[in-house]
Each structure stands twice: as C-alpha cells, then as structure tokens.
Amino acid sequence: MADRKHGHAPPPTESTLRGLDWYGEDLTGQTHTRVAFIEVDLTEAVGQNVTFTECTFRGVKFNASVHTDAAFINCTFTQCGFFDAGFTGCKLVGSMFDGCAYDLMTVTGGDWSFVGLPGADLRRTKFAGVRMREADLTGARLDGGSFRRVDLSGAWLAKSSMIGSDLRGSDLTALDPLTVQLAGAIIDVDQACVVAARLGLDVRAE
C-alpha cells in the first residue's frame, strides 16, 4: 500500500461490510464511520449528502456511480474501480488512493485537499474547479487529462507527468518544471509567467 503523507497510518475500522450488491442503490443521506467495505458493488449507485468518515474501501466497484455533495473524509481506497464515476461538490479531504483505476472519472468542484494519489494514472480523467491543496500527486500520470481551475497550491508534484494536459486556470505555484514532464501541456499566459519564474527567468512586460 502506498504510504500516506508524512508516514501517517490509515485510521482503524470498527466494522466490516463484505461482498454486498449495492448495484444502482440510492445512498442519499447515509452516514458511515470507520467501516471497512470489502468487494462491495456500488456500480451505478447514486448518493447525495452521503458521509463516509475514516472508512476503508478495498476492491469496491464505484463504476458509473454518481456522488453529489458527498463526503469521504480521511478514507482509504485500495484497488477500487472508478470507471466513469462522477463526483460533484464532494469533500475527500485527507483520503488516500492506492492501486485504483480512474478511467473517465469526472470531478467537478469540491475539496480534495491533502488527498493522496501518488503514482495514480489520471490520464483519462477530468478535474474542474477542485480544491486540491497539498495533494500528493508524486509520480502521478496526468498526460492528456483535463485539470482546469484546480487549486494545486502546496501540492506534491515531483516526478509527475503532465504531457499534453489542459492545466488552464490552475494554481501551478508548487510546480517545479525541472522535476515534472510538461511537453505539450496547455497553460494560460499567467501560468506561463509562473513557470518561467520557477525556471529562474526574469519576466518583464517590455
């Protein structure tokens, strides 16, 4: 399992739900705390204002599920599938992802600060208007993905690859262009100035 930032251990769980078939279930309003969800099928499930606190998800299928204003606080996701999953206005502060699949996942708005996604393959995902302050994206692959208006201030980006990514409007002040692959990435003028300054260039209007 990938380590959490600063070596913090995942929170312990106090109960287990294993092998449940929640395909297409409406989870709206449910609350779960320190529950281990093992190989649960949440394919096409929907949920608004659902709260998961310090829960563990292992081998869970989130494929084509839709989450709105939901909270996954300090949770752990291991070998889960997020194919075509959608998160709108969700809060995933402090959650950790390891060995998961994210093809076509869409994240719109919400707070993903302090999230751990080291080594994640995010090439076919879309993030828009998301707060990802101090997120761990060390070694992550964002090639060709869309990360528009994402707050990446303080994020860990070393050894990540953003080749061909659309990064317009995102905060790139934590980006070190000497440790991140950026060929073909799409950025705006203000971001170009930030990257140039990080390279030690003296940017002037005239």
C-alpha positions in Angstrom: 0.0 0.0 0.0 1.2 3.5 -0.8 2.3 5.5 2.2 0.2 8.5 3.4 2.0 11.8 3.6 4.4 12.1 6.4 4.0 8.3 7.1 0.7 8.6 8.9 -1.1 5.3 9.3 -4.7 4.8 8.0 -7.4 5.0 10.7 -8.6 1.7 12.1 -12.0 0.4 11.2 -14.5 -0.9 13.7 -16.9 -2.9 11.5 -16.9 -4.7 8.1 -19.4 -5.0 5.2 -18.2 -7.6 2.7 -19.4 -8.7 -0.7 -22.7 -6.6 -0.7 -24.5 -6.0 -4.0 -25.5 -2.3 -3.9 -25.7 -2.0 -7.7 -27.8 1.1 -8.6 -28.6 1.8 -4.9 -29.6 5.3 -3.7 -27.3 6.0 -0.7 -28.7 9.5 -0.2 -28.3 10.7 3.4 -26.5 7.6 4.7 -23.7 8.0 7.3 -20.9 5.5 7.9 -17.9 5.8 10.3 -14.9 3.6 10.4 -16.5 0.9 8.3 -14.4 -1.5 6.1 -16.2 -2.0 2.7 -14.7 -5.1 1.1 -15.5 -6.1 -2.5 -18.9 -4.2 -2.4 -20.5 -3.4 -5.8 -21.6 0.2 -6.0 -21.8 0.3 -9.8 -24.3 3.0 -10.9 -25.1 3.8 -7.3 -26.2 7.4 -6.6 -25.8 9.4 -3.4 -26.4 13.0 -2.2 -25.1 14.2 1.1 -23.7 10.8 2.0 -21.0 10.8 4.6 -18.2 8.3 5.0 -15.7 9.1 7.8 -12.4 7.2 8.2 -13.8 4.3 6.2 -11.7 1.7 4.1 -12.8 0.6 0.7 -11.0 -2.4 -0.7 -11.9 -3.9 -4.1 -15.0 -1.8 -4.3 -16.6 -1.0 -7.7 -17.6 2.7 -8.0 -18.1 2.3 -11.8 -20.6 4.8 -13.3 -21.7 5.9 -9.8 -22.7 9.5 -9.2 -21.9 11.3 -6.0 -23.2 14.8 -5.2 -22.2 16.9 -2.1 -20.9 13.7 -0.6 -18.1 13.4 2.0 -15.4 10.8 2.1 -13.3 12.2 5.0 -9.9 10.6 5.7 -10.9 7.4 3.9 -8.7 4.8 2.2 -9.3 3.3 -1.2 -7.4 0.3 -2.3 -7.7 -1.4 -5.7 -11.1 0.2 -6.3 -12.6 0.9 -9.8 -13.9 4.4 -10.6 -14.7 3.9 -14.3 -17.0 6.8 -15.5 -17.7 7.7 -11.9 -18.8 11.3 -11.2 -18.1 13.5 -8.1 -19.8 16.9 -7.9 -19.2 19.2 -4.9 -17.7 16.4 -2.9 -15.3 16.5 0.0 -12.5 14.0 0.1 -10.1 15.8 2.4 -7.3 13.5 3.7 -8.3 10.4 1.7 -5.8 8.0 0.3 -5.9 6.1 -3.0 -3.7 3.1 -3.9 -3.8 0.8 -6.9 -7.2 2.2 -8.2 -8.4 2.6 -11.8 -9.8 6.0 -12.7 -10.7 5.9 -16.5 -13.3 8.6 -17.4 -13.7 9.7 -13.8 -15.1 13.3 -13.6 -14.6 15.6 -10.6 -16.4 18.9 -10.5 -15.9 21.3 -7.6 -15.4 20.2 -4.1 -12.5 19.9 -1.8 -9.8 17.2 -2.3 -7.1 18.9 -0.2 -4.5 16.6 1.4 -5.6 13.7 -0.8 -3.0 11.0 -1.6 -2.8 10.0 -5.3 0.8 9.0 -5.6 1.5 7.2 -8.8 -2.1 7.4 -9.9 -3.0 7.0 -13.6 -5.2 10.0 -14.2 -4.7 10.3 -18.0 -8.4 9.9 -18.8 -9.9 12.0 -16.1 -11.4 15.4 -15.8 -11.0 17.7 -12.8 -12.6 21.2 -12.9 -12.8 23.8 -10.1 -11.5 21.4 -7.5 -9.5 22.4 -4.4 -6.5 20.1 -4.2 -4.2 22.0 -1.8 -1.3 19.9 -0.6 -2.5 16.9 -2.5 0.1 14.1 -3.0 0.5 13.6 -6.8 4.0 12.4 -6.6 4.7 10.3 -9.8 1.1 10.6 -11.0 0.3 10.4 -14.7 -1.9 13.3 -15.8 -1.0 13.1 -19.5 -3.8 14.3 -21.8 -6.1 14.8 -18.8 -8.0 18.0 -18.1 -7.3 19.9 -14.9 -9.0 23.2 -15.3 -9.1 25.8 -12.5 -7.7 23.3 -9.9 -6.1 24.7 -6.8 -2.8 22.8 -6.6 -1.1 25.2 -4.2 1.3 23.3 -2.0 0.7 20.0 -3.9 3.4 17.4 -4.2 4.1 17.1 -7.9 7.6 15.7 -8.2 8.2 13.2 -10.9 4.6 13.6 -12.2 3.9 13.7 -15.9 1.5 16.3 -17.4 2.3 15.8 -21.1 -0.5 17.3 -23.2 -2.6 18.1 -20.1 -5.0 21.0 -20.1 -4.0 22.9 -17.0 -5.5 26.3 -17.8 -6.6 28.3 -14.7 -4.9 26.0 -12.2 -2.6 27.1 -9.5 0.9 25.9 -10.5 2.9 27.7 -7.9 4.0 24.4 -6.4 5.2 23.0 -9.7 8.9 22.6 -10.3 9.3 22.4 -14.1 12.7 20.6 -13.7 11.0 17.6 -12.0 7.7 17.5 -13.9 7.2 16.4 -17.6 5.3 19.3 -19.2 5.8 18.8 -23.0 2.7 19.9 -24.9 0.7 20.9 -21.7 -1.8 23.7 -22.3 -1.4 26.7 -20.0 -2.5 30.3 -20.0 -0.4 33.5 -20.0 -0.3 34.0 -16.2 0.7 30.4 -15.7 3.5 30.8 -18.3 4.9 33.6 -16.2 4.7 31.4 -13.1 6.6 28.6 -14.8 9.2 31.0 -16.3 9.8 32.4 -12.8 10.2 28.9 -11.4 12.9 28.4 -14.0 14.7 31.5 -12.7 13.8 33.7 -15.7 13.2 37.5 -15.2 9.8 38.1 -16.8 9.2 41.7 -17.8 6.4 43.4 -19.8 8.9 45.2 -22.0 
